[in-house]
Amino acid sequence: MPLLRMRDASFEGGGASVGPLTLQVWPGERTALSFASAREAAVAALLAAGIVKASTGSVLIGDYDPRVQSIHCKRIAGFVPHEPLSLSERDFARYISYRAALWNVDPQGAAAHAACLRERLSEMHEALAYPLIGALIAMPELVVLDRPPLVYADQILGAIDARAVFSTHTNAVAARAFERRGALRITQA
């Protein structure tokens, strides 16, 4: 069963529009879409993570429809936004505790997992590593990346391990670089 299914999924609202998008992402598969604008890429990533709901068409994350079962969707798909997080170490610890409580993950286990991930991502600037770590502490089956920075492609894909990936890009060169490093299948949106 695919972890992400979009069938003619479109979003219109707040001055943003994207779609229609049709794709499937299977367990272990890494798929990227290249978009003409940052806004389209961001909205597509939010659709794929179940954070915004499709205006038309359908999105299923696992067997769940984000319009009805958003909590289940968010337990399957971890979202990594494009914008870095500006958190101190103390605030980051609270952020991890918050994420652990949100997804019903043991707080000590989440803190230990976050520390391990932080060590693995030691070469990555903390403001970019923190959102990735926050998305991974619940061990999602699918990781949705919104325009990940090319300079950290190896670290990002290494931290994700064998999980399925859906990634959005606005630069075909960056998308191809991610494709070479992480066996992503790239499609033009």
TAHUHU-V92799 format. One record per helix or strand. SS is the DSSP state (H for helix, E for strand). FROM is the first residue (numbers start at 1). TO is the last residue. If there is no record, write none. Layout:
# TAHUHU-V92799
ss,from,to
SS,FROM,TO
SS,FROM,TO
This chain:
# TAHUHU-V92799
ss,from,to
E,4,13
E,16,25
E,30,34
H,38,48
E,56,61
E,64,65
H,70,76
E,77,80
H,89,102
H,107,120
H,126,136
E,142,146
H,150,160
E,164,169
H,172,182
E,185,188
